[in-house]
Amino acid sequence: MINKRLLIKNLLAHNDESSFYDKKRQLNLHTKEGKAKFLKHICALSNSNPTNNSYIVVGVEDQDNEIVGDDFFDDSRIQNLVNAFLDNPPRIQYENVPFPHLPKDKVVGLVTIRPTHKISSFKKAIYTIPAKAIFIRRGSNSIPIDEPDFFQEPMVNSNTETVISIENNSRNSIEYTLEGVIDFMNNRHKDMNPKYKVFKEFFIVCWAGNKKKIRDKTFFSRVDIELINEQVKLFYSALDEVTVDYTDDCFRITEYLLLGLNDKTSYYPLEQVSIRFYDNGYYKIDNQMLFEPPEFNRKMLFHIYNSNLALIRKLQKGLPLSERENKDLENLPSTLMICYLNGFEEAKQKLIDAKLLLKAHENPTVYVSFKEAMRILRKMKYGMNNE
């Protein structure tokens, strides 16, 4: 089993970006340009590594390799984005890897691209990339290439020994596992009643969160859940709440959203993640979308929607906000999300356009609320269709 934190260190230590790995300060999948850049690198890395894994490391400064981290990214359906735009899409996996020196809400993203033994190409256009475009890696660059020229490229099949060596040097050990458990239980979450569970005498899952009981359910907020063997963060949320249950071979996380208007809120199940462990040292993660958007009175929503747009305009003009307006601003992302889910098609784009205004606001909760709303919208989008 590979220790993903050690793998990232070994990748970064291997000179600079190459034909088998890339590094990014962050991913931007809110825009067509950001999606196009991401897909281009996936296509190029897949084509240049037909017999070995390739990688993208997210949360690293390009110039000096400083590990600065990025937000937790739990879009397990990012595969659907790749499938929607690429022919012969590679199988990819996005994992969130904690590092001791980073704040607990920051991780390093690791995108693993599995070999396909086939040529990946764009089956439809996106941003400036035309349909049928093919990319390869040449050094640290992803460049377009004509299909007849692909088979003459010298870099194909040239990375297998190097990548296997890096992966072998990143294997986990009992020492790494014990250190991970001790750090989670005694240092990072000692004030949040941390727990652990061993599955199949091999896998260790640790979790911690603020616990509260509502009726007959126990919820955890500010939850951190990690698969210690691989140093992978399975779940993190600054706002949403989850329930946790497990058997001898399965660990299950059910995420809930607290949604509502005018201070009247209810819990709505969003998604269930099940990690099933097997005797042969293998595990599988299954995701099931549970969310059914609440419906609200359209006349009331129309009034609230316009009030939120007026609030954004005041921010754009730099006008002072009242105490009530500042409170409404904290709820603006979730309110616009509710509007979007109830048929106000422009509400999502209005929220995206307001990103920089919300990020610059003196109350950090406002931007945290924005990131949570976008995370949920992205998760629902790729959970319900392939676009």
C-alpha positions in Angstrom: 0.0 0.0 0.0 1.4 3.4 -1.0 1.8 6.2 1.5 0.4 9.1 -0.6 2.2 11.8 1.5 5.5 10.0 0.9 4.7 9.6 -2.8 4.1 13.3 -3.2 7.4 14.1 -1.6 9.2 11.6 -3.9 7.5 13.1 -7.0 8.5 16.6 -6.0 12.1 15.5 -5.3 12.3 14.1 -8.9 13.8 17.1 -10.5 11.0 19.2 -12.0 7.7 18.5 -13.7 8.2 15.8 -16.3 6.3 13.7 -18.8 4.8 11.6 -15.9 3.8 14.3 -13.4 2.6 17.9 -13.2 2.1 20.3 -10.3 -0.4 23.0 -9.8 -1.0 25.7 -7.3 -4.7 25.0 -7.5 -7.4 23.7 -9.8 -10.2 25.9 -11.0 -13.1 23.8 -12.3 -15.6 26.6 -11.9 -14.9 27.9 -15.5 -14.6 26.4 -18.9 -11.0 27.7 -19.1 -10.1 25.9 -15.9 -11.8 22.7 -17.0 -10.1 22.8 -20.4 -6.6 23.2 -18.8 -7.2 20.3 -16.4 -8.5 18.0 -19.2 -5.6 19.0 -21.4 -3.1 17.8 -18.8 -5.1 14.6 -18.1 -5.1 13.8 -21.9 -1.3 14.6 -22.3 -0.2 12.6 -19.2 -2.4 9.6 -20.2 -1.0 9.6 -23.8 2.6 9.9 -22.7 2.3 7.1 -20.1 0.4 4.2 -21.7 2.0 1.5 -19.3 2.4 3.4 -16.0 0.6 5.7 -13.7 1.0 9.4 -14.0 0.2 12.2 -11.5 -0.9 15.8 -10.9 0.0 17.3 -7.6 -2.2 20.2 -6.5 -1.2 22.8 -3.8 2.4 23.3 -4.6 4.2 26.5 -5.7 5.6 26.2 -9.2 8.8 28.1 -8.6 10.2 26.5 -5.5 8.1 23.4 -4.8 6.8 24.9 -1.5 3.9 22.8 -0.3 1.2 25.4 0.5 -1.9 23.2 0.2 -5.3 23.8 -1.3 -8.9 23.3 -0.2 -10.3 19.8 0.5 -11.8 18.6 -2.8 -14.3 15.8 -2.4 -15.6 15.5 -6.0 -15.4 11.8 -6.5 -17.2 12.3 -9.7 -14.5 14.3 -11.4 -14.2 11.1 -13.5 -17.5 12.1 -15.1 -16.0 15.3 -16.3 -13.1 13.4 -17.9 -15.6 10.9 -19.5 -17.7 13.7 -20.9 -14.9 15.3 -22.9 -12.4 12.6 -23.7 -12.5 9.6 -26.0 -10.6 6.6 -24.4 -10.7 8.5 -21.0 -8.2 7.2 -18.4 -9.4 6.2 -15.0 -8.4 8.9 -12.5 -8.6 9.3 -8.8 -8.4 12.5 -6.8 -7.2 12.1 -3.2 -6.7 14.7 -0.4 -3.4 14.3 1.4 -2.8 16.1 4.8 0.6 17.4 5.7 1.6 18.2 9.3 2.6 21.8 8.7 -0.6 22.8 6.9 -3.8 24.1 8.5 -6.3 21.3 9.1 -8.6 22.7 6.4 -5.8 22.5 3.8 -4.5 19.5 2.0 -2.4 18.6 -1.0 -4.4 17.1 -3.9 -3.1 14.0 -5.7 -4.6 13.1 -9.1 -3.6 9.6 -10.1 -4.1 8.8 -13.8 -4.2 5.1 -14.6 -2.7 3.8 -18.0 -5.2 3.0 -20.8 -2.9 1.6 -23.5 -5.0 3.7 -25.9 -4.9 7.3 -27.4 -7.0 9.7 -25.5 -8.4 12.6 -27.5 -11.1 15.3 -27.1 -14.4 14.1 -28.4 -15.9 17.6 -28.2 -14.6 21.1 -28.0 -14.2 23.1 -24.7 -12.9 26.6 -24.4 -10.1 27.0 -27.1 -9.5 23.2 -27.5 -11.2 21.8 -30.6 -12.8 18.4 -30.9 -10.4 15.5 -31.8 -7.4 17.3 -30.3 -4.7 15.1 -28.9 -2.1 16.2 -26.4 1.2 14.7 -25.1 3.8 15.7 -22.6 7.1 17.1 -23.8 9.1 17.8 -20.7 6.9 19.8 -18.4 4.6 21.0 -21.2 1.4 19.6 -22.6 1.4 20.2 -26.3 -1.0 19.3 -29.2 0.0 16.7 -31.7 -1.4 15.1 -34.9 -2.5 11.5 -34.5 -0.1 10.1 -37.2 2.8 11.7 -35.3 1.8 10.2 -32.0 3.3 6.8 -32.7 6.7 8.3 -33.6 7.1 10.1 -30.2 10.1 8.8 -28.3 8.7 9.4 -24.8 6.0 6.7 -25.0 6.8 3.8 -22.7 9.9 5.6 -21.4 8.7 6.3 -17.8 7.7 2.9 -16.6 10.8 2.0 -14.6 11.1 5.5 -13.1 7.5 5.6 -11.9 7.6 2.1 -10.5 10.7 2.9 -8.6 9.2 6.1 -7.1 6.0 4.1 -6.1 8.0 1.3 -4.5 10.0 3.9 -2.5 6.7 5.3 -1.3 5.3 2.1 0.2 3.8 2.3 3.7 5.3 0.8 6.8 4.2 0.0 10.4 6.2 3.0 11.6 4.4 5.4 9.2 1.0 4.0 10.2 1.6 4.2 14.0 3.0 7.7 13.7 -0.1 8.7 11.7 -2.5 7.3 14.3 -0.7 8.9 17.2 -0.5 12.3 15.4 -4.3 12.2 14.6 -5.3 11.1 18.1 -2.9 13.0 20.4 -2.0 16.1 18.4 -4.3 17.3 15.7 -7.7 16.3 17.3 -7.1 15.7 20.9 -9.9 18.1 21.9 -12.5 16.5 19.6 -12.9 13.0 21.0 -11.0 11.3 18.2 -11.7 7.6 17.5 -10.2 4.9 15.4 -11.3 1.5 13.9 -9.2 -1.3 12.5 -10.6 -3.1 9.5 -9.5 -6.6 8.4 -6.5 -6.4 10.8 -4.9 -4.0 8.3 -6.7 -0.8 7.5 -7.0 2.0 10.1 -9.6 4.7 9.8 -9.5 7.7 12.3 -12.2 10.3 12.7 -13.0 13.3 14.9 -15.6 16.0 15.0 -17.8 18.1 17.2 -20.6 15.9 18.4 -24.2 16.8 18.9 -27.4 14.8 19.2 -30.6 15.9 17.4 -33.6 13.7 18.2 -32.3 10.2 17.7 -29.4 11.0 15.5 -25.8 11.8 16.4 -24.2 14.3 14.1 -20.5 15.4 13.8 -19.5 18.8 12.5 -16.1 20.1 11.5 -15.4 16.5 10.7 -12.0 15.0 9.8 -11.9 11.4 8.6 -8.6 9.8 7.4 -7.5 6.4 6.0 -4.2 6.4 7.9 -2.5 3.6 5.9 -2.4 5.8 2.8 -2.3 9.2 4.6 -5.5 10.2 2.7 -8.2 12.5 4.1 -11.6 10.8 3.3 -13.8 13.7 4.4 -13.5 17.3 5.7 -16.1 20.0 5.9 -16.1 23.3 7.7 -19.9 23.6 7.8 -21.8 20.4 6.8 -22.6 17.7 9.3 -22.3 13.9 9.0 -23.3 10.7 10.7 -20.8 7.9 11.0 -21.6 4.2 11.3 -19.5 1.0 10.6 -19.5 -2.8 10.6 -16.5 -5.1 10.7 -15.9 -4.6 7.0 -17.5 -1.3 6.1 -17.2 2.4 7.2 -20.1 4.6 6.2 -20.3 8.4 6.1 -23.7 10.1 5.4 -23.4 13.8 4.8 -26.3 16.2 5.6 -27.0 19.8 4.6 -28.6 22.3 6.9 -30.7 24.3 4.5 -33.6 26.8 4.8 -34.8 30.4 4.5 -35.6 33.1 7.0 -34.0 31.2 9.9 -36.1 28.1 9.3 -33.8 25.3 8.5 -33.9 21.5 8.2 -31.4 18.7 7.7 -31.4 17.1 4.2 -29.3 14.0 3.4 -26.8 14.9 0.6 -24.6 11.8 0.0 -23.5 8.5 1.4 -19.9 7.3 1.1 -19.2 3.7 1.9 -15.7 2.4 2.2 -15.7 -1.4 2.0 -12.6 -3.4 3.1 -11.7 -6.9 1.9 -9.4 -9.6 3.2 -7.0 -9.4 0.3 -5.8 -5.9 1.3 -8.1 -4.2 -1.2 -10.8 -1.5 -0.4 -13.5 0.1 -2.5 -15.2 3.5 -2.1 -18.8 3.8 -3.3 -20.7 7.1 -3.4 -24.5 7.4 -3.5 -26.3 10.7 -4.0 -29.3 11.1 -1.7 -30.2 14.7 -2.2 -33.6 15.9 -3.2 -33.7 19.7 -3.3 -36.3 21.3 -1.0 -39.0 23.2 -2.9 -39.9 26.7 -1.7 -42.6 29.2 -2.6 -41.5 30.8 -5.9 -42.9 34.2 -5.1 -41.0 34.3 -1.8 -37.8 33.0 -3.6 -38.1 35.7 -6.2 -38.1 38.4 -3.5 -35.2 36.8 -1.7 -33.2 36.3 -5.0 -33.5 40.0 -5.9 -32.5 41.0 -2.4 -29.4 39.0 -2.7 -28.5 40.5 -6.1 -29.0 44.0 -4.5 -26.6 42.9 -1.7 -24.0 41.9 -4.3 -24.4 45.3 -6.1 -23.7 47.1 -2.8 -20.5 45.1 -2.4 -19.5 46.0 -5.9 -20.0 49.7 -5.2 -18.2 49.5 -1.8 -21.2 50.7 0.1 -21.4 49.9 3.8 -23.8 47.1 5.0 -26.1 47.1 7.9 -25.9 44.5 10.6 -28.8 42.6 9.1 -27.2 42.8 5.6 -23.9 41.4 7.0 -25.9 38.5 8.4 -27.7 38.0 5.1 -24.3 38.0 3.4 -23.2 35.0 5.4 -26.2 33.1 4.1 -26.0 34.5 0.5 -24.2 31.5 -1.0 -26.6 28.9 0.4 -29.6 31.1 -0.5 -28.5 31.5 -4.1 -27.9 27.8 -4.2 -31.5 27.2 -3.1 -32.7 29.6 -5.7 -30.7 27.8 -8.4 -32.1 24.4 -7.3 -35.6 25.9 -7.6 -35.3 27.0 -11.2 -33.4 30.3 -11.0 -30.9 29.3 -13.6 -28.7 32.4 -13.4 -28.3 32.2 -9.6 -25.3 29.8 -9.8 -23.4 32.1 -12.2 -24.3 35.1 -10.1 -22.7 33.3 -7.2 -19.5 32.4 -9.1 -19.2 36.0 -10.4 -19.3 37.3 -6.8 -16.4 35.0 -5.7 -13.8 37.8 -5.4 -16.1 40.1 -3.6 -17.0 37.4 -1.0 -13.3 36.4 -0.7 -12.3 40.0 0.1 -14.9 40.5 2.8 -13.6 41.0 6.3 -15.8 38.2 7.7 -14.0 35.0 6.7 -17.2 33.0 7.2 -18.6 34.5 4.1 -16.0 33.0 1.8 -16.1 29.7 3.6 -19.9 29.6 2.9 -19.1 30.3 -0.8 -16.7 27.4 -1.0 -19.1 25.1 0.7 -22.0 26.0 -1.6 -19.8 25.5 -4.7 -18.6 22.2 -3.4 -22.2 21.0 -3.0 -23.2 22.3 -6.4 -20.3 20.6 -8.1 -21.0 17.4 -6.3 -24.6 17.4 -7.3 -23.8 18.3 -10.9 -21.4 15.4 -11.5 -23.5 13.1 -9.4 -26.6 13.6 -11.6 -25.2 13.8 -15.1 -22.0 13.6 -17.1 -21.5 17.3 -18.1 
